């Protein structure tokens, strides 16, 4: 039973609660960097590293952090792991660092990371928090890879830099521009909704789908709607 529960903690972020395709979080970097599949993978893995590190550390010290400094502690921890990830990418993948640009430092304020720490890591043990962060990160990476792959294939005729379409179909340049990003994302979200076989009553919706609902509740001093 415990193994099944831990497995669900990991897989829920990949399918049922995919941050981009199901909860519509992290849309800004998802649209901005996915002009290629490789950029999507790079941003996804960087975010996964920050998610995993932040979840584990804050779960480990969750009982030692005073209530009044919770958010500053979260931000400082996330910013620290973001800095580590950036330095590693600059050292070992400078081309990726140049391609992702400002969106790497902005991982520190990514709503997926902060809200996941607040909602899950501060309420569960280290192992569950690690699996939750890893699952959400893998789901985020998968969504960005699919989005970047579609845009790269249709916009440049390649996947991961390898020519796929050749001269068979002329590239549709608009797919590499913002309108193409919105169109591809809309198609993936529609497909994810179509494949979700759960009854409507079991799906996350409204405030239940928002990873920031606990912070909203504290700010309002009452229950979320």
N, CA, C and O of each residue as an XYZ file, in Angstrom:
900
protein
N       0.827     -1.212      0.000
C       0.000      0.000      0.000
C       0.862      1.263      0.000
O       0.572      2.225     -0.710
N       1.937      1.246      0.815
C       2.809      2.409      0.876
C       3.512      2.634     -0.456
O       3.643      3.772     -0.906
N       3.970      1.542     -1.093
C       4.630      1.672     -2.382
C       3.675      2.232     -3.425
O       4.074      3.040     -4.264
N       2.415      1.809     -3.379
C       1.419      2.314     -4.313
C       1.186      3.796     -4.112
O       1.057      4.550     -5.077
N       1.131      4.217     -2.838
C       0.930      5.640     -2.541
C       2.099      6.473     -3.035
O       1.911      7.542     -3.616
N       3.315      5.976     -2.800
C       4.498      6.699     -3.248
C       4.547      6.762     -4.773
O       4.962      7.768     -5.348
N       4.121      5.679     -5.420
C       4.072      5.686     -6.875
C       3.096      6.716     -7.402
O       3.354      7.361     -8.419
N       1.979      6.874     -6.716
C       0.982      7.867     -7.126
C       1.502      9.280     -6.932
O       1.191     10.167     -7.727
N       2.298      9.506     -5.875
C       2.881     10.827     -5.654
C       3.753     11.229     -6.831
O       3.812     12.401     -7.205
N       4.435     10.236     -7.416
C       5.314     10.529     -8.547
C       4.526     10.707     -9.842
O       4.763     11.662    -10.581
N       3.605      9.810    -10.121
C       2.939      9.813    -11.421
C       1.870     10.894    -11.571
O       1.529     11.264    -12.694
N       1.341     11.402    -10.473
C       0.252     12.371    -10.609
C       0.696     13.640    -11.336
O      -0.091     14.240    -12.068
N       1.955     14.054    -11.139
C       2.454     15.254    -11.798
C       2.716     15.061    -13.277
O       2.818     16.031    -14.027
N       2.827     13.810    -13.699
C       3.103     13.518    -15.102
C       1.821     13.507    -15.917
O       1.800     13.960    -17.062
N       0.755     12.991    -15.326
C      -0.483     12.800    -16.092
C      -1.646     13.611    -15.510
O      -2.047     14.624    -16.083
N      -2.185     13.165    -14.373
C      -3.419     13.740    -13.850
C      -3.290     15.193    -13.441
O      -4.233     15.966    -13.610
N      -2.128     15.585    -12.898
C      -1.948     16.955    -12.439
C      -0.754     17.599    -13.131
O       0.009     18.334    -12.505
N      -0.593     17.324    -14.418
C       0.515     17.923    -15.161
C       0.457     19.441    -15.014
O      -0.577     20.044    -15.305
N       1.552     20.074    -14.566
C       1.509     21.511    -14.278
C       1.073     22.373    -15.459
O       0.340     23.346    -15.281
N       1.519     22.023    -16.656
C       1.220     22.845    -17.831
C      -0.089     22.425    -18.494
O      -0.947     23.264    -18.770
N      -0.240     21.136    -18.746
C      -1.369     20.664    -19.552
C      -2.653     20.482    -18.765
O      -3.735     20.496    -19.351
N      -2.561     20.310    -17.431
C      -3.758     20.103    -16.628
C      -4.054     21.274    -15.699
O      -5.210     21.665    -15.539
N      -3.002     21.842    -15.078
C      -3.208     22.932    -14.120
C      -2.917     24.306    -14.699
O      -3.186     25.326    -14.066
N      -2.359     24.326    -15.920
C      -2.057     25.581    -16.629
C      -1.159     26.502    -15.803
O      -1.415     27.701    -15.690
N      -0.111     25.927    -15.234
C       0.884     26.696    -14.497
C       2.192     26.716    -15.276
O       2.450     25.833    -16.094
N       3.016     27.732    -15.019
C       4.294     27.835    -15.714
C       4.143     28.097    -17.202
O       4.995     27.692    -17.993
N       3.063     28.773    -17.592
C       2.786     29.009    -19.007
C       3.807     29.960    -19.632
O       4.171     29.797    -20.797
N       4.267     30.947    -18.870
C       5.207     31.942    -19.430
C       6.482     31.286    -19.946
O       6.798     31.455    -21.124
N       7.243     30.535    -19.116
C       8.429     29.876    -19.670
C       8.086     28.816    -20.700
O       8.853     28.584    -21.636
N       6.927     28.162    -20.533
C       6.528     27.128    -21.480
C       6.383     27.689    -22.890
O       6.771     27.037    -23.859
N       5.835     28.877    -23.010
C       5.658     29.492    -24.319
C       6.928     30.176    -24.809
O       7.198     30.206    -26.009
N       7.703     30.723    -23.882
C       8.848     31.552    -24.269
C      10.040     30.749    -24.776
O      10.716     31.178    -25.711
N      10.309     29.588    -24.175
C      11.558     28.883    -24.497
C      11.369     27.700    -25.431
O      12.352     27.090    -25.852
N      10.127     27.361    -25.765
C       9.897     26.123    -26.522
C       9.910     26.324    -28.030
O       9.091     25.741    -28.740
N      10.831     27.142    -28.523
C      11.007     27.233    -29.969
C      11.769     26.024    -30.493
O      11.875     25.832    -31.704
N      12.298     25.209    -29.586
C      12.935     23.945    -29.968
C      12.727     22.931    -28.860
O      12.529     23.298    -27.702
N      12.774     21.652    -29.215
C      12.590     20.595    -28.223
C      13.717     20.597    -27.198
O      13.480     20.329    -26.020
N      14.945     20.897    -27.633
C      16.087     20.895    -26.721
C      15.949     21.983    -25.666
O      16.279     21.753    -24.503
N      15.470     23.156    -26.045
C      15.243     24.219    -25.073
C      14.201     23.794    -24.042
O      14.338     24.077    -22.852
N      13.158     23.113    -24.514
C      12.126     22.628    -23.595
C      12.682     21.636    -22.596
O      12.367     21.706    -21.408
N      13.514     20.706    -23.068
C      14.126     19.731    -22.166
C      15.025     20.426    -21.155
O      14.994     20.111    -19.966
N      15.829     21.378    -21.635
C      16.747     22.090    -20.741
C      16.021     22.850    -19.647
O      16.399     22.765    -18.479
N      14.974     23.598    -20.013
C      14.212     24.337    -19.010
C      13.515     23.388    -18.058
O      13.465     23.642    -16.854
N      12.974     22.293    -18.583
C      12.286     21.326    -17.734
C      13.211     20.688    -16.719
O      12.855     20.566    -15.547
N      14.402     20.275    -17.153
C      15.352     19.638    -16.234
C      15.870     20.626    -15.191
O      16.066     20.262    -14.032
N      16.089     21.872    -15.603
C      16.534     22.891    -14.650
C      15.472     23.113    -13.575
O      15.793     23.188    -12.389
N      14.224     23.216    -13.984
C      13.125     23.403    -13.032
C      12.961     22.180    -12.144
O      12.659     22.307    -10.958
N      13.158     20.988    -12.718
C      13.067     19.763    -11.928
C      14.114     19.746    -10.821
O      13.823     19.351     -9.692
N      15.329     20.173    -11.143
C      16.383     20.229    -10.140
C      16.035     21.146     -8.986
O      16.264     20.809     -7.824
N      15.480     22.310     -9.307
C      15.084     23.260     -8.259
C      13.917     22.712     -7.447
O      13.904     22.825     -6.221
N      12.948     22.124     -8.119
C      11.795     21.529     -7.432
C      12.217     20.428     -6.464
O      11.784     20.399     -5.312
N      13.056     19.536     -6.941
C      13.485     18.410     -6.121
C      14.278     18.878     -4.906
O      14.010     18.446     -3.785
N      15.245     19.753     -5.123
C      16.062     20.244     -4.014
C      15.256     21.016     -2.994
O      15.420     20.812     -1.791
N      14.382     21.906     -3.456
C      13.577     22.725     -2.551
C      12.599     21.880     -1.753
O      12.442     22.077     -0.548
N      11.939     20.937     -2.422
C      10.992     20.066     -1.729
C      11.668     19.251     -0.627
O      11.157     19.151      0.488
N      12.817     18.673     -0.953
C      13.518     17.834      0.020
C      13.987     18.657      1.216
O      13.757     18.269      2.361
N      14.639     19.780      0.963
C      15.195     20.575      2.057
C      14.107     21.166      2.947
O      14.219     21.126      4.172
N      13.065     21.709      2.344
C      12.016     22.340      3.144
C      11.133     21.318      3.838
O      10.555     21.616      4.884
N      11.016     20.121      3.282
C      10.313     19.054      3.988
C      11.116     18.613      5.204
O      10.555     18.326      6.261
N      12.429     18.563      5.045
C      13.315     18.131      6.119
C      13.252     19.088      7.305
O      13.302     18.657      8.457
N      13.141     20.393      7.023
C      13.159     21.397      8.090
C      11.795     22.049      8.304
O      11.711     23.130      8.888
N      10.722     21.400      7.834
C       9.403     22.026      7.880
C       8.949     22.374      9.292
O       8.256     23.372      9.489
N       9.329     21.569     10.272
C       8.896     21.815     11.646
C       9.754     22.860     12.345
O       9.384     23.359     13.408
N      10.883     23.191     11.761
C      11.800     24.147     12.391
C      11.614     25.571     11.875
O      12.182     26.510     12.431
N      10.818     25.739     10.811
C      10.627     27.071     10.223
C       9.444     27.754     10.894
O       8.327     27.245     10.811
N       9.650     28.899     11.561
C       8.543     29.618     12.206
C       7.503     30.070     11.183
O       7.843     30.404     10.048
N       6.256     30.080     11.586
C       5.152     30.432     10.701
C       5.331     31.806     10.072
O       5.022     31.996      8.896
N       5.829     32.765     10.846
C       5.904     34.155     10.363
C       6.978     34.372      9.293
O       6.968     35.399      8.615
N       7.901     33.423      9.133
C       8.942     33.595      8.110
C       8.888     32.474      7.068
O       9.882     32.197      6.398
N       7.748     31.846      6.937
C       7.622     30.721      6.003
C       7.941     31.145      4.568
O       8.805     30.554      3.921
N       7.245     32.164      4.077
C       7.427     32.574      2.681
C       8.852     33.067      2.413
O       9.441     32.656      1.413
N       9.445     33.937      3.267
C      10.848     34.315      3.041
C      11.791     33.117      3.033
O      12.744     33.076      2.255
N      11.523     32.143      3.901
C      12.361     30.938      3.921
C      12.209     30.153      2.618
O      13.192     29.649      2.074
N      10.984     30.053      2.124
C      10.751     29.350      0.866
C      11.493     30.043     -0.284
O      12.201     29.397     -1.056
N      11.320     31.368     -0.383
C      11.925     32.123     -1.478
C      13.444     32.013     -1.440
O      14.085     31.812     -2.471
N      14.017     32.146     -0.238
C      15.477     32.064     -0.111
C      15.991     30.697     -0.527
O      16.999     30.595     -1.226
N      15.306     29.651     -0.102
C      15.718     28.291     -0.452
C      15.618     28.054     -1.954
O      16.546     27.523     -2.564
N      14.503     28.443     -2.545
C      14.300     28.245     -3.982
C      15.328     29.044     -4.785
O      15.884     28.548     -5.765
N      15.577     30.291     -4.358
C      16.562     31.122     -5.052
C      17.960     30.517     -4.956
O      18.745     30.600     -5.900
N      18.267     29.905     -3.808
C      19.567     29.262     -3.644
C      19.750     28.093     -4.606
O      20.793     27.971     -5.248
N      18.737     27.233     -4.706
C      18.823     26.097     -5.631
C      18.822     26.572     -7.081
O      19.479     25.968     -7.929
N      18.092     27.646     -7.372
C      18.109     28.196     -8.731
C      19.501     28.673     -9.106
O      19.956     28.453    -10.228
N      20.177     29.324     -8.170
C      21.543     29.797     -8.418
C      22.487     28.629     -8.685
O      23.327     28.696     -9.582
N      22.349     27.567     -7.911
C      23.191     26.382     -8.117
C      22.961     25.796     -9.509
O      23.915     25.459    -10.212
N      21.707     25.676     -9.900
C      21.381     25.117    -11.219
C      21.937     25.996    -12.331
O      22.483     25.486    -13.310
N      21.802     27.307    -12.190
C      22.314     28.231    -13.205
C      23.828     28.089    -13.352
O      24.341     28.043    -14.470
N      24.541     28.021    -12.230
C      25.999     27.891    -12.276
C      26.417     26.580    -12.938
O      27.396     26.545    -13.684
N      25.678     25.504    -12.667
C      25.988     24.223    -13.296
C      25.768     24.286    -14.810
O      26.575     23.771    -15.584
N      24.673     24.917    -15.220
C      24.389     25.037    -16.655
C      25.426     25.917    -17.334
O      25.875     25.601    -18.436
N      25.814     27.011    -16.699
C      26.840     27.888    -17.271
C      28.175     27.171    -17.418
O      28.936     27.440    -18.347
N      28.454     26.255    -16.491
C      29.722     25.533    -16.532
C      29.726     24.417    -17.566
O      30.719     24.226    -18.268
N      28.618     23.675    -17.665
C      28.604     22.479    -18.497
C      27.775     22.606    -19.777
O      27.937     21.799    -20.692
N      26.891     23.604    -19.856
C      26.067     23.775    -21.064
C      25.869     25.262    -21.347
O      24.745     25.756    -21.269
N      26.944     25.984    -21.676
C      26.834     27.433    -21.903
C      25.887     27.794    -23.046
O      25.254     28.849    -23.025
N      25.794     26.915    -24.041
C      24.870     27.189    -25.143
C      23.428     27.199    -24.674
O      22.634     28.030    -25.115
N      23.086     26.283    -23.782
C      21.738     26.234    -23.225
C      21.468     27.451    -22.363
O      20.366     27.999    -22.380
N      22.473     27.875    -21.610
C      22.331     29.072    -20.781
C      22.024     30.292    -21.643
O      21.189     31.120    -21.280
N      22.692     30.399    -22.773
C      22.445     31.517    -23.681
C      21.059     31.431    -24.309
O      20.392     32.450    -24.491
N      20.629     30.224    -24.637
C      19.329     30.046    -25.286
C      18.173     30.358    -24.340
O      17.186     30.970    -24.747
N      18.291     29.939    -23.083
C      17.202     30.145    -22.122
C      17.201     31.546    -21.535
O      16.149     32.052    -21.141
N      18.369     32.181    -21.472
C      18.466     33.571    -21.061
C      17.860     33.870    -19.704
O      18.134     33.179    -18.722
N      17.030     34.911    -19.658
C      16.463     35.406    -18.404
C      15.524     34.406    -17.749
O      15.243     34.515    -16.555
N      15.035     33.434    -18.509
C      14.053     32.495    -17.956
C      14.679     31.489    -16.995
O      13.958     30.850    -16.228
N      15.987     31.336    -17.017
C      16.639     30.501    -16.003
C      16.553     31.137    -14.615
O      16.084     30.480    -13.686
N      16.988     32.394    -14.435
C      16.835     33.017    -13.113
C      15.387     33.117    -12.654
O      15.108     33.093    -11.455
N      14.468     33.229    -13.604
C      13.055     33.365    -13.244
C      12.451     32.073    -12.699
O      11.299     32.072    -12.265
N      13.206     30.971    -12.714
C      12.738     29.756    -12.056
C      12.491     30.023    -10.579
O      11.630     29.395     -9.963
N      13.247     30.953    -10.014
C      13.118     31.276     -8.586
C      11.728     31.770     -8.228
O      11.307     31.641     -7.078
N      11.005     32.336     -9.194
C       9.656     32.839     -8.912
C       8.609     32.066     -9.707
O       7.478     32.527     -9.858
N       8.981     30.903    -10.211
C       8.025     30.065    -10.933
C       6.943     29.590     -9.959
O       7.248     29.038     -8.902
N       5.696     29.806    -10.319
C       4.587     29.479     -9.416
C       4.519     27.987     -9.113
O       4.031     27.595     -8.053
N       5.003     27.153    -10.026
C       4.981     25.713     -9.776
C       5.839     25.372     -8.572
O       5.426     24.597     -7.710
N       7.037     25.950     -8.509
C       7.992     25.617     -7.451
C       7.504     26.109     -6.094
O       7.405     25.333     -5.143
N       7.199     27.405     -6.009
C       6.788     27.985     -4.727
C       5.513     27.346     -4.202
O       5.433     26.996     -3.024
N       4.522     27.192     -5.062
C       3.251     26.646     -4.604
C       3.365     25.166     -4.248
O       2.672     24.694     -3.347
N       4.234     24.429     -4.947
C       4.385     23.005     -4.621
C       5.047     22.832     -3.252
O       4.700     21.932     -2.487
N       5.989     23.698     -2.967
C       6.631     23.662     -1.648
C       5.607     23.957     -0.558
O       5.551     23.261      0.456
N       4.799     24.991     -0.772
C       3.815     25.404      0.222
C       2.725     24.353      0.396
O       2.298     24.077      1.518
N       2.278     23.773     -0.700
C       1.138     22.856     -0.643
C       1.531     21.460     -0.178
O       0.776     20.809      0.544
N       2.712     20.998     -0.591
C       3.033     19.593     -0.351
C       4.227     19.384      0.582
O       4.112     18.677      1.583
N       5.355     19.986      0.266
C       6.593     19.674      0.993
C       6.510     19.993      2.478
O       7.106     19.294      3.297
N       5.776     21.043      2.831
C       5.689     21.428      4.239
C       4.681     20.591      5.020
O       4.482     20.812      6.215
N       4.050     19.636      4.354
C       3.038     18.815      5.027
C       3.352     17.316      4.971
O       2.631     16.512      5.562
N       4.424     16.936      4.264
C       4.713     15.524      4.068
C       6.180     15.214      4.347
O       7.013     16.113      4.461
N       6.471     13.926      4.453
C       7.831     13.491      4.757
C       8.749     13.700      3.554
O       8.292     14.032      2.461
N      10.051     13.500      3.772
C      11.056     13.799      2.760
C      10.892     12.934      1.510
O      10.979     13.442      0.392
N      10.657     11.637      1.690
C      10.540     10.735      0.534
C       9.347     11.123     -0.343
O       9.472     11.213     -1.564
N       8.196     11.351      0.284
C       7.004     11.742     -0.484
C       7.227     13.079     -1.182
O       6.819     13.261     -2.329
N       7.874     14.010     -0.489
C       8.133     15.331     -1.074
C       9.094     15.240     -2.246
O       8.934     15.935     -3.249
N      10.100     14.371     -2.112
C      11.046     14.187     -3.214
C      10.344     13.613     -4.445
O      10.575     14.075     -5.563
N       9.493     12.612     -4.247
C       8.770     12.009     -5.362
C       7.785     12.993     -5.985
O       7.600     13.011     -7.202
N       7.156     13.807     -5.145
C       6.231     14.820     -5.650
C       6.963     15.838     -6.522
O       6.518     16.158     -7.624
N       8.091     16.341     -6.019
C       8.862     17.309     -6.790
C       9.400     16.716     -8.078
O       9.390     17.368     -9.122
N       9.874     15.467     -8.005
C      10.405     14.807     -9.186
C       9.301     14.566    -10.211
O       9.502     14.782    -11.406
N       8.133     14.117     -9.744
C       7.021     13.865    -10.657
C       6.535     15.127    -11.338
O       6.291     15.131    -12.545
N       6.392     16.211    -10.563
C       5.977     17.480    -11.150
C       7.010     17.980    -12.148
O       6.658     18.515    -13.200
N       8.292     17.803    -11.815
C       9.347     18.229    -12.727
C       9.359     17.435    -14.011
O       9.530     17.999    -15.092
N       9.179     16.122    -13.906
C       9.131     15.275    -15.105
C       7.920     15.635    -15.967
O       8.014     15.685    -17.194
N       6.778     15.886    -15.311
C       5.592     16.301    -16.054
C       5.797     17.624    -16.773
O       5.370     17.791    -17.916
N       6.457     18.569    -16.097
C       6.760     19.871    -16.689
C       7.713     19.699    -17.871
O       7.524     20.313    -18.921
N       8.742     18.859    -17.695
C       9.709     18.613    -18.767
C       9.039     17.959    -19.968
O       9.292     18.342    -21.111
N       8.187     16.976    -19.710
C       7.485     16.287    -20.796
C       6.615     17.255    -21.581
O       6.604     17.225    -22.812
N       5.882     18.120    -20.873
C       5.009     19.082    -21.547
C       5.827     20.043    -22.408
O       5.444     20.342    -23.539
N       6.952     20.526    -21.878
C       7.796     21.446    -22.644
C       8.449     20.759    -23.839
O       8.617     21.364    -24.898
N       8.817     19.482    -23.660
C       9.397     18.739    -24.785
C       8.370     18.556    -25.900
O       8.688     18.758    -27.072
N       7.149     18.177    -25.548
C       6.104     18.011    -26.555
C       5.801     19.330    -27.265
O       5.675     19.378    -28.488
N       5.686     20.395    -26.474
C       5.381     21.707    -27.046
C       6.517     22.171    -27.955
O       6.286     22.626    -29.075
N       7.759     22.048    -27.452
C       8.908     22.450    -28.263
C       9.088     21.577    -29.492
O       9.466     22.064    -30.557
N       8.813     20.259    -29.342
C       8.952     19.355    -30.476
C       7.974     19.674    -31.597
O       8.341     19.669    -32.772
N       6.731     19.951    -31.231
C       5.716     20.294    -32.233
C       6.092     21.587    -32.951
O       6.016     21.671    -34.177
N       6.495     22.589    -32.179
C       6.836     23.883    -32.785
C       8.077     23.777    -33.671
O       8.130     24.367    -34.750
N       9.079     23.020    -33.205
C      10.298     22.864    -33.998
C      10.034     22.072    -35.271
O      10.545     22.412    -36.338
N       9.230     21.009    -35.154
C       8.946     20.174    -36.318
C       8.197     20.955    -37.393
O       8.565     20.917    -38.567
N       7.150     21.659    -36.985
C       6.343     22.392    -37.963
C       6.998     23.695    -38.402
O       6.802     24.152    -39.528
N       7.784     24.291    -37.496
C       8.381     25.586    -37.818
C       9.722     25.497    -38.522
O      10.083     26.400    -39.276
N      10.474     24.410    -38.286
C      11.797     24.289    -38.897
C      12.016     22.953    -39.593
O      13.012     22.773    -40.295
N      11.093     22.016    -39.404
C      11.229     20.711    -40.045
C      12.225     19.798    -39.379
O      12.663     18.815    -39.978
N      12.599     20.108    -38.127
C      13.594     19.306    -37.418
C      13.076     18.902    -36.037
O      12.104     19.472    -35.541
N      13.727     17.921    -35.426
C      13.507     17.535    -34.041
C      14.878     17.351    -33.402
O      15.688     16.551    -33.870
N      15.129     18.089    -32.342
C      16.429     18.052    -31.654
C      17.572     18.334    -32.631
O      18.675     17.808    -32.486
N      17.284     19.175    -33.626
C      18.302     19.558    -34.592
C      18.444     18.628    -35.777
O      19.163     18.955    -36.722
N      17.779     17.467    -35.762
C      17.853     16.510    -36.869
C      16.708     16.759    -37.848
O      15.552     16.889    -37.446
N      17.040     16.824    -39.124
C      16.033     17.078    -40.150
C      15.070     15.900    -40.245
O      15.494     14.752    -40.378
N      13.777     16.190    -40.176
C      12.743     15.153    -40.239
C      11.921     15.287    -41.521
O      11.728     14.312    -42.247
N      11.449     16.479    -41.788
C      10.568     16.677    -42.940
C      11.330     16.888    -44.236
O      10.795     16.638    -45.316
N      12.583     17.348    -44.142
C      13.355     17.609    -45.350
C      12.667     18.636    -46.237
O      12.260     19.702    -45.776
N      12.545     18.302    -47.507
C      11.864     19.190    -48.460
C      10.414     18.787    -48.695
O       9.743     19.340    -49.567
N       9.930     17.819    -47.912
C       8.567     17.322    -48.127
C       7.530     18.387    -47.825
O       6.553     18.533    -48.560
N       7.734     19.127    -46.753
C       6.785     20.165    -46.356
C       7.574     21.432    -46.029
O       8.584     21.382    -45.326
N       7.113     22.540    -46.535
C       7.776     23.816    -46.234
C       7.533     24.188    -44.779
O       6.410     24.049    -44.297
N       8.561     24.662    -44.060
C       8.388     25.054    -42.654
C       7.346     26.155    -42.494
O       7.253     27.062    -43.321
N       6.576     26.065    -41.436
C       5.580     27.084    -41.109
C       6.182     27.977    -40.033
O       6.104     27.669    -38.844
N       6.774     29.069    -40.452
C       7.566     29.903    -39.552
C       6.752     30.429    -38.367
O       7.297     30.670    -37.290
N       5.453     30.603    -38.573
C       4.630     31.150    -37.498
C       4.637     30.267    -36.259
O       4.372     30.745    -35.157
N       4.941     28.968    -36.431
C       4.976     28.071    -35.281
C       6.135     28.393    -34.337
O       6.102     27.998    -33.172
N       7.142     29.092    -34.811
C       8.263     29.504    -33.968
C       8.018     30.855    -33.322
O       8.828     31.318    -32.519
N       6.910     31.489    -33.666
C       6.546     32.799    -33.123
C       5.487     32.621    -32.038
O       4.899     31.545    -31.927
N       5.231     33.666    -31.230
C       4.247     33.551    -30.145
C       2.889     32.985    -30.554
O       2.362     32.138    -29.833
N       2.288     33.411    -31.684
C       0.983     32.818    -32.039
C       1.047     31.306    -32.198
O       0.124     30.597    -31.796
N       2.135     30.810    -32.784
C       2.291     29.369    -32.937
C       2.414     28.660    -31.607
O       1.924     27.543    -31.443
N       3.074     29.311    -30.650
C       3.198     28.736    -29.312
C       1.844     28.596    -28.637
O       1.546     27.557    -28.048
N       1.027     29.633    -28.719
C      -0.309     29.568    -28.126
C      -1.164     28.496    -28.806
O      -1.907     27.773    -28.141
N      -1.054     28.399    -30.119
C      -1.848     27.402    -30.855
C      -1.444     25.985    -30.447
O      -2.303     25.145    -30.179
N      -0.128     25.718    -30.400
C       0.340     24.377    -30.036
C      -0.048     24.030    -28.603
O      -0.443     22.899    -28.321
N       0.064     25.002    -27.698
C      -0.313     24.758    -26.306
C      -1.804     24.459    -26.201
O      -2.206     23.553    -25.472
N      -2.617     25.209    -26.920
C      -4.063     24.977    -26.887
C      -4.408     23.583    -27.370
O      -5.285     22.933    -26.801
N      -3.733     23.110    -28.410
C      -3.999     21.772    -28.941
C      -3.594     20.692    -27.929
O      -4.301     19.697    -27.773
N      -2.469     20.882    -27.246
C      -2.019     19.901    -26.256
C      -2.944     19.872    -25.039
O      -3.243     18.801    -24.511
N      -3.393     21.039    -24.598
C      -4.316     21.105    -23.460
C      -5.640     20.438    -23.818
O      -6.209     19.702    -23.013
N      -6.126     20.698    -25.029
C      -7.375     20.069    -25.478
C      -7.219     18.551    -25.538
O      -8.133     17.818    -25.160
N      -6.066     18.078    -26.010
C      -5.820     16.647    -26.078
C      -5.748     16.026    -24.687
O      -6.273     14.937    -24.459
N      -5.093     16.727    -23.753
C      -4.993     16.225    -22.378
C      -6.373     16.130    -21.742
O      -6.661     15.166    -21.032
N      -7.224     17.111    -21.985
C      -8.588     17.079    -21.451
C      -9.394     15.942    -22.079
O     -10.188     15.287    -21.404
N      -9.186     15.718    -23.363
C      -9.915     14.657    -24.055
C      -9.523     13.287    -23.536
O     -10.365     12.394    -23.441
N      -8.250     13.112    -23.200
C      -7.759     11.819    -22.740
C      -8.071     11.554    -21.274
O      -7.931     10.423    -20.808
N      -8.491     12.583    -20.543
C      -8.820     12.411    -19.127
C     -10.186     11.732    -19.018
O     -11.210     12.344    -19.321
N     -10.201     10.492    -18.595
C     -11.430      9.711    -18.533
C     -12.158      9.832    -17.201
O     -13.224      9.244    -17.020
N     -11.591     10.590    -16.272
C     -12.233     10.687    -14.963
C     -13.544     11.460    -15.043
O     -13.679     12.356    -15.877
N     -14.512     11.127    -14.189
C     -15.742     11.922    -14.135
C     -15.424     13.369    -13.765
O     -14.421     13.646    -13.106
N     -16.274     14.271    -14.190
C     -16.036     15.687    -13.929
C     -15.915     15.973    -12.431
O     -15.183     16.874    -12.020
N     -16.643     15.193    -11.616
C     -16.618     15.417    -10.168
C     -15.262     15.096     -9.551
O     -14.958     15.572     -8.457
N     -14.433     14.289    -10.241
C     -13.138     13.896     -9.710
C     -12.001     14.752    -10.239
O     -10.867     14.630     -9.776
N     -12.283     15.600    -11.186
C     -11.233     16.427    -11.762
C     -10.984     17.658    -10.899
O     -11.900     18.201    -10.281
N      -9.722     18.085    -10.871
C      -9.402     19.319    -10.171
C      -9.895     20.486    -11.002
O      -9.670     20.533    -12.212
N     -10.567     21.424    -10.360
C     -11.117     22.558    -11.082
C     -11.142     23.758    -10.153
O     -11.165     23.604     -8.932
N     -11.137     24.946    -10.726
C     -11.210     26.162     -9.937
C     -10.101     26.253     -8.897
O      -8.937     26.011     -9.215
N     -10.446     26.597     -7.664
C      -9.458     26.722     -6.596
C      -8.812     25.380     -6.281
O      -7.659     25.339     -5.853
N      -9.530     24.291     -6.485
C      -8.966     22.974     -6.198
C      -7.797     22.650     -7.114
O      -6.931     21.851     -6.758
N      -7.765     23.262     -8.290
C      -6.690     23.001     -9.240
C      -5.491     23.916     -9.029
O      -4.437     23.703     -9.628
N      -5.640     24.912     -8.201
C      -4.580     25.903     -8.024
C      -3.641     25.488     -6.906
O      -4.075     25.239     -5.782
N      -2.343     25.414     -7.219
C      -1.370     25.027     -6.210
C      -1.127     26.135     -5.195
O      -0.463     25.900     -4.185
N      -1.643     27.329     -5.435
C      -1.460     28.447     -4.516
C      -2.636     28.619     -3.558
O      -2.702     29.609     -2.830
N      -3.555     27.668     -3.553
C      -4.775     27.877     -2.782
C      -4.519     27.997     -1.279
O      -5.236     28.721     -0.588
N      -3.497     27.289     -0.762
C      -3.206     27.397      0.667
C      -2.712     28.789      1.028
O      -3.058     29.324      2.082
N      -1.892     29.382      0.142
C      -1.412     30.735      0.393
C      -2.544     31.740      0.294
O      -2.587     32.705      1.057
N      -3.466     31.521     -0.645
C      -4.640     32.400     -0.753
C      -5.468     32.321      0.515
O      -5.960     33.333      1.014
N      -5.618     31.115      1.029
C      -6.410     30.899      2.238
C      -5.822     31.671      3.411
O      -6.553     32.300      4.176
N      -4.496     31.621      3.552
C      -3.848     32.350      4.650
C      -4.014     33.852      4.480
O      -4.254     34.582      5.441
N      -3.876     34.311      3.195
C      -3.963     35.745      2.940
C      -5.365     36.287      3.248
O      -5.515     37.404      3.744
N      -6.391     35.475      2.946
C      -7.775     35.891      3.172
C      -8.222     35.660      4.615
O      -9.209     36.235      5.073
N      -7.486     34.818      5.314
C      -7.847     34.525      6.701
C      -9.064     33.646      6.818
O      -9.763     33.665      7.831
N      -9.321     32.868      5.769
C     -10.501     31.991      5.826
C     -10.389     30.905      4.792
O      -9.300     30.605      4.302
N     -11.520     30.314      4.461
C     -11.538     29.210      3.521
C     -11.507     29.732      2.096
O     -12.017     30.816      1.812
N     -10.907     28.961      1.204
C     -10.976     29.297     -0.204
C     -12.366     28.996     -0.723
O     -13.044     28.114     -0.197
N     -12.812     29.730     -1.770
C     -14.158     29.518     -2.281
C     -14.314     28.150     -2.924
O     -15.395     27.814     -3.406
